[in-house]
Each structure stands twice: as structure tokens, then as C-alpha cells.
Amino acid sequence: MYMTQQNKYVTFRSGKEYFGLKIEYVNEIVVYQEITQVPETPEYIKGLINLRGKIIPVIDVRTRFKMEPVEYNDRTCIIVVRLQEMVIGLIVEQIAEVVEILPEDILDPPVLGKEEKSVENKYVYGIGQVGNSVKLLIDPEKLLKDEDISLLEDMEETSEEATEEGE
């Protein structure tokens, strides 16, 4: 029987929270690997990885959420996602599971105070109810600012040119 990807989310843990990412964004999940750091990038952009010959920029989700950094371990994974025309890796502490969250089980995030959007809500577009637990549903497009996208596109182009020259 054909299973639809609609309403499916890859969930992962960061700190004490569980987050969900629509599976349609996810290309693959790989184990953490060596990252080549790039100078003069924001703290949460950790650098580049070589994934089967393709150079992919990676960002640390925990650092992006302004949480204390943690050491990477054997549970650390990289979720490779496609955003617009780019492929990037999201470093997460631990993959939890793939779950189905129906639209009626998704609540709007709470508005804290009268500010535009708080830091916590800036990336979270909904709260998914899964049994007795909740998953903060993130929009991967909002993890990057426009200037970050330009920077990452430049990093990707530079690395592709270097790869082509080395062939």
C-alpha cells in the first residue's frame, strides 16, 4: 500500500524539547561527520561537509535556537534538507522518530507578550500534539536569514568550483 508523506514529520531532540520537521524537506539523515570550518561565518553555521562528493553547508540547530552548545556524540545526526534551491545540513542532538501529525492536531504557537515574535516562536509555526506529548514544528526556511542564504550560496558555489578544478 502506498504511504503518503503528507502529515509526516521527522522529530528530533534538542535540549529538553522535541521538534518536528515536515518530511518533505528531508533528503536524508546521516551520522555526524567531520566539518570543515569556514572563517567569518555566524556561530551557528558550523561549516561544510562532503557528502558523497557534494559539499553541503551545515548549521547547528541548537546554537541557532540560542541554546548552550553541547559536545557532539554518537547520537548526533545531520538532517540533510532542501530549502528553495539549496541543500543544507541541520546538526541535531538526536533523531527521535517519524510521526504523523494531522492538521487538526496542530495548534498555533502561543504569543508571548506583545512583541512581534519572540525568539522561541520565530522558527516555530505550530505545536503538534502526538499522544500525550507535543512537538514544536519548525519551518526550516526561517532558520536562515537572507544574508545567511547569500553566504551559504557563495560557500556552495566556491566549493563546487574547487571540486571542478580538482577533477
C-alpha positions in Angstrom: 0.0 0.0 0.0 1.3 3.4 -0.9 2.1 5.6 2.1 1.8 9.3 1.6 4.4 11.7 3.0 1.7 14.2 3.8 1.4 15.0 7.5 4.6 13.1 8.3 7.3 14.7 10.4 10.8 13.7 11.3 11.2 14.5 15.0 14.4 15.3 16.9 15.5 16.3 20.3 17.4 19.5 21.1 17.9 20.1 24.8 14.7 19.0 26.6 12.4 19.9 23.6 11.3 17.8 20.7 11.0 19.4 17.3 9.3 18.3 14.2 10.3 18.9 10.6 8.0 18.2 7.6 9.4 15.1 5.9 9.0 16.7 2.5 12.0 18.9 3.3 14.2 16.0 4.3 16.6 14.4 1.7 18.3 12.1 4.2 19.7 11.7 7.7 23.4 10.9 8.1 25.6 10.3 11.1 27.7 13.3 12.3 30.9 13.6 10.4 33.9 15.9 10.3 33.1 19.5 9.4 35.4 21.9 7.7 35.0 25.3 9.4 34.7 28.4 7.4 36.1 31.6 8.9 33.9 34.7 9.4 30.5 32.9 9.4 27.8 33.2 12.1 28.4 31.0 15.1 25.6 28.6 14.2 26.9 28.0 10.7 29.4 25.2 11.6 31.0 24.9 8.1 30.9 22.4 5.3 30.7 18.6 4.9 31.5 16.4 1.9 28.6 14.1 1.4 29.4 11.6 -1.4 31.3 14.4 -3.3 28.7 17.1 -2.8 29.8 19.9 -0.5 27.0 20.9 1.9 26.9 23.7 4.4 25.8 22.7 7.9 24.2 24.7 10.7 23.8 23.7 14.4 20.1 23.8 15.3 20.8 24.1 19.0 23.1 27.1 18.5 20.6 28.7 16.1 18.0 28.4 18.8 20.4 30.3 21.2 20.8 27.2 23.4 24.0 26.3 25.2 26.2 24.3 22.8 26.8 20.6 23.6 29.5 18.2 22.6 28.6 16.1 19.6 28.4 12.4 20.3 27.4 9.1 18.7 23.7 10.1 18.7 24.4 13.4 16.9 23.0 13.4 13.3 22.8 15.7 10.4 19.4 16.1 8.7 20.1 17.0 5.1 17.2 19.2 3.9 16.4 21.0 0.7 15.4 24.7 1.1 14.5 26.6 -2.0 17.3 25.7 -4.4 19.8 24.9 -1.6 20.8 21.7 0.3 21.9 22.3 3.8 22.6 20.0 6.8 21.0 20.6 10.2 23.0 19.2 13.1 20.7 17.8 15.8 21.4 16.1 19.1 19.2 13.0 18.4 16.7 11.8 15.9 13.5 10.6 17.7 11.1 9.1 15.2 8.9 9.8 12.2 5.4 10.6 13.3 2.1 11.5 11.6 0.6 14.8 12.8 -2.8 15.7 11.3 -3.6 19.3 10.6 -6.3 19.2 13.3 -3.6 18.2 15.9 -1.5 21.3 15.1 -2.1 24.4 17.3 -0.7 27.9 16.8 2.3 28.7 18.9 1.5 30.8 22.0 2.2 34.5 21.6 4.4 35.6 24.5 3.9 39.2 25.3 3.0 41.8 22.7 6.4 41.7 20.8 6.3 40.9 17.2 7.6 37.3 17.6 9.7 36.1 20.4 12.9 34.2 19.7 11.2 30.9 20.6 8.4 31.5 18.1 10.4 32.8 15.3 11.2 29.3 13.9 8.2 27.5 15.3 5.0 27.7 13.2 2.9 25.2 15.2 2.7 22.8 18.1 1.9 19.3 17.1 0.1 17.1 19.6 1.3 13.5 19.4 -0.5 11.3 22.0 0.4 12.9 25.4 3.5 14.8 24.1 4.0 17.9 22.0 6.4 18.6 19.2 7.5 22.1 18.2 7.1 22.2 14.5 9.8 24.3 12.8 10.0 26.0 9.5 13.5 25.3 8.1 13.2 28.2 5.8 13.2 30.5 8.8 16.3 29.0 10.3 18.3 31.1 7.8 18.3 34.9 7.4 18.5 36.3 3.8 22.2 37.2 4.4 22.9 33.7 5.6 21.4 32.3 2.4 23.6 34.5 0.3 26.6 33.5 2.4 25.8 29.7 2.1 25.1 30.0 -1.6 28.6 31.7 -2.0 30.1 28.9 0.1 28.4 26.2 -2.1 29.5 27.9 -5.4 33.1 28.3 -4.2 33.2 24.7 -3.1 31.7 23.5 -6.4 34.3 25.5 -8.3 37.1 24.0 -6.2 35.7 20.5 -6.8 35.5 21.0 -10.5 39.1 22.3 -10.6 40.3 19.3 -8.7 38.9 16.8 -11.2 
